[in-house]
Amino acid sequence: MNNILITGGAGFIGSNFIVHFLAANQGCKVINLDLLTYAGDKDNLKEVEGNADYLFVQGDICDRPFLESLFKEHDIRGVIHFAAESHVDNSISGPEAFIKTNVLGTFNLLETARKYWMDAPHQYKEDYKGCRFHHISTDEVYGTLGEEGLFTEETAYAPNSPYSASKAGSDMIVRSYYHTYGMDVVTTNCSNNYGPKQHDEKLIPTIIRKAISGQNIPIYGNGMNIRDWLYVLDHCKGIELVYKNGNGGETYNIGGRNERNNLYIANKICELLDSMAPKESGSYKEQITFVTDRPGHDLRYAIDANKIESELGWKADENFESGIVKTIEWYLAKYKKA
């Protein structure tokens, strides 16, 4: 396992992954590289701050000389690449940052790894055979579904936002490094994650935060947009499996098989809050408000996770109803401290 570089490890999924991975892989050193933009928070890693196998480094994946020095200094033998701009609304108002980080940043990481690990195309350096690059992506690269069907690993890409287009571009660059250079790469495309440590701007934290603060709970359009919801720890376990056991050059879709529309999500959270943190009078549902839909809002995402389930034995432990209770408990504790 040696020294593994994890990019974006101060963010939502990355921080959950690092905590899980270090607990499950003692003796493997994790170097967490994060720029600490608004979406990254070192407090997400409080559980591992004293761990001798953990090191935090602040830096930018778009800075190639910095990456090259980092690989040399820490003798990086594996990369798990979470770092990305990921909020769709922000990609609509400011797409340039998404192209820079998601496309150029991924390219820089791949090039740095290739030059450090390999002598020539399809020829690893003797001491670096087995080094692997794991790219974390999203189901949004596939576009939108109708009322039926599921995204599989064979689904054609059809991104509809600057965010999903930038992730699709990065996926294709990763793929090219396998076919052109023979680099050992794997890619995972996940459905919508939820759970502890997610940034406040995302749907579920927003619903909880707005509800308990007495504000309107904004729901886009008619609330019928459907997502497949995946509890973050289940995702982390899937990533670990693919990094360790996935076949080189392959893509694995990770989904929770928990399709819910946004209005259901809001109503369910409000129902749970009514019992877990009741208002003085009335229901939190009374705060739900419909707002103008965002441009290019995909109707439905849903993942067929059969490949990772059948090949690697992964299965989600949480369904939405169990995972959302754990999530609400975490956010209630967070917001009560604020």
N, C-alpha and C positions, 0 to 999 in steps of 0.2 A: 504493500500500500504506500509506504514511503511518505513523501511530502506532497500534499494535495493543495492546489490553489483553488479557492472557492471565491468567485467574483460575485459582488452584490450580496454578500453575506450579512449585511446589516439591515437588509430589507425584510419583508414579510416572510416569504417562503424560504429564502436563504438562511435567515436566522433560525427558523424552526428546524431546518435541515442540519445546520451545524450542531445544534444542541443534541439532536437525535444521533447524528453520525459519530460524534465524539464519544457518546455514551456506549455506542455499539461497536466501536473500533478503537479500543485502547492501544496506544502505541503508534497510531497514525497521526502525523502532525498536519494540522489544518492551518493554512495561511489564508486569512480572510481579507480580500482586497475590496474596498468599497470607497467610493468618492464622497460618501455622506452628503448626497443631495437631500432635498426635503424629504424624500421617501426612505432614507436610511437613518437608523437610530442605533447608536452603540448600546443604549440601554436594553435593546432586544437581546443582547448577548450577556447579560449580567450573570446568567447561570454558569458561564464558562470562563469568566474573566480570570480566575485563578488557576485554570487548567494549563499545565506545562506543555500540553500538546496543541495549544491554541495561540495564534499570533494574529493581531489585527494590524493591517497596513492601510493607510489612507492613500488613495491614488486613483488615477484615471486610466481606464482601458484604452482610451484614445491616444495615450502618450506611449508610443512604441519604445523609445529609448528607456523609459522607466520600466516597462514590462520586461525588456531584455535584461536589465540589471536585476530585477526581482527574480526571474527564472534562475539566473546564475547564482545569486546570493543564497537562495533557498533550495537550489537543486530540485526544481519542480518536476514531479513525475506523473502528475495527473491534473486535469482541469475539470471543474464542474462549474459551468458558466450560467449564473443566474442574472448577472447585471444587465438591466434593461430599463429604458423608459417604458412604462406599461399602462398609463391611464389614458383611455381612448379620448375622453373629453380634452385633455391637454394636447393630444396629438392633432386634434382638429384646430385648436387655436394657435399651436406652435409646433408644426411638424418637423422643423429643422433638427431640433434636439433628438428626435426619435431616429432620424436617418443617421445622424452622427454617432450616437451611442450604440444603437442596435445593429447597424450595418458596418460602419467603419470600426467600431470597437470590437465586434466579433472577428472581423478580418484581422485586426492587429493581434488579437490573442492567438488566432490560428497560425499566423505567420511566425509569431514569436515561438510558439510551441514547435512548429515544423522545423525551424532552424536549430532549435535547441536539442530536439530529439532525433532528427534525421540527417543523414549524410546526403541522400539523393532520393528522388521519387521511389517509393516502395522499398526503401532501404533505411531501416532504423539503425542508429548507432548501437553498438554491441551492448552497452550498459543501459540502454533506454528502451529495449524491447518490452512491450507490455504497457507502455505509457498510453494513456487514453484521454480523449477530449469529449466531455459530455455536455451537450448543448441543450439548455432548457427553453422550450418554446411553448406555443399556445394553440388551442383549437381554432382561434380566430383566423388563422391563416387559410382555413378551408372555406371561409365565407359564411353563408347562411343556409339553413335547411328549411324545407317546407314542414308541413305537419308530420310527415313521416320520414323514416330513414335515419342513419347514423353516420358520423364521420369515421372512416377507417383510415389506415395508413396509406391506402391507395387512392383516397379521395383527391381529386385535382385541387390545386390551390386557387383560391378566388378571393383574396383579401379585399375588404371594402373600406378600411380606414387607413390613415397614414401609419397608425400603430401596427395594425396587422400586416400592412404591406412591408414595413420595415422588418418585422419578424420573419415574414416569408422570404425576404431577401437574405437575411442572415441564415435561415435554414438551408437555402440553396448554396450559399458559400460553404457552409459546413459539409454539405453533400459533395461538393466539388473537390474538397480536400481528401475525401476518401477515394473517389474515383481517379483523380489526377495524381495525387501524391502517395496514396496508400496509407494515409494517416488513420489510426484507429479512432474513429469517431462514432458516437451514438447520439441520437436526438430523441427527446421526449416532448410530446405535445399534450398539454393538460387541459382539462376543462376548468371552469371557474372555481378557484380556491376560496375557502373561508376558514376562519378560526382565529386563535389568539395572534396578536401583534400585527394584524393587517392595518394599513394606513387608514386614517380617519376618512379620507376622501371616497373610499370604496362603498359599495351599496349597503352591505350589512352593517358595518360600523356607523354609517350615516343614519340608517334607520334607528339604531339603538340610541345613538347620541342625540338625534333630533327628538326622539320620543321622550326620553327622560329629562330633557331640558325644556319641554313644553312647546317646542317649535313645530311648524308644519313638516311633515315627512314627505319629501318630494319623490314622486314616481313618474318616470317618463311615459308620455303617451297614454295608452290605456292600461299599461301594466301587464300586457300579455306577452311580452318578450320572454322567451324561455331559455334557461341555462341549465347545464348539467353541473350540479354542485359537488365539489370534492373537498373533504376535510383535509386540512393542510398536512397533518401528520400522516395520513394515508398516502398523500402525494410524496412526502419525504421518503417513506418506506419504498415506494415504487421507484423513485430516483436511485436510491441506494442499490436496489436489485439490478436495475439496468446498468448502472455504472460498473457493478461487479460482474454480472453474468450475461448482460445483453450481447448479442452478436454484433461484431463490428460492421459499421456501415448501415445499420438498421435504425428504423424509427419505431418508437413504441408510443401508442396513445394511452394516456392515463385518465380515466374518468370514473366518477363515482356512481354512475347509473342512478342519479337522483335528479331527474328533470323537474324543475319547478319554475313557474312564471313569477315575475317580479312582484305582482300584486299578492300572490300566495305568500311569498317571502315576507312582505310587509305585514300582512295579516297574521301570519304565524308568529312572528317576533312580537307583535303587539299583544297577542293572546298570552304568550309566555310572560311578557313583562307585566301584564295585568295580574298574574299570580306571583311572580318573583319580586316585583318592585311596584306594587299597585299605587295608582294615583289616589288622591283624596276623594275624587268622584269621577265617574265615567270611565271610558276605555281609551287606551292609546290609539285605537283604530280611528277615533274621531279626528286625529291629527293628519291622517293620510290625505295628501293633496296631489292631484295630477298636474304635471307641468309639461310644457312643450317638448316634444320628442327631439332627440339629438339627430343631426344629419347622419345618414347612412347607418342607422341603428339596425343591426342584424336581428332578424326575427327569432331564430332558434339555433342553438348549438346543442349537440348531443354526441357523445363519444362512444364508439364500440371499443371496449377495453379487452376484447377477447384475446388479442395477441399476447399482451403482457400476462394475462391470467393463465392462458394455456401453456405458454412457453416458459415463463419464469415463476409461476405459482403465486402471483400477486393477487390480492383481493382486498377491497376496501373494508375496513373494520367498522366504520361509522356509516349509518344512513343519515339522511338530512335531519330527521327528527331527534336523533341522539346527539349529533354533532352541533346542532344549533343551540342546544341547551348549554353545552360546555362553552360555546362561544359567547353566549349572552352572559354567563357567569363571569367570564374573564373581563368582558368590557364593563360590566357593572362595577367590578372591583377597580378597574382603571379609572373610570369616570368619577367615581365617588372620591378617589384620591385627588383628582384634578382640582 
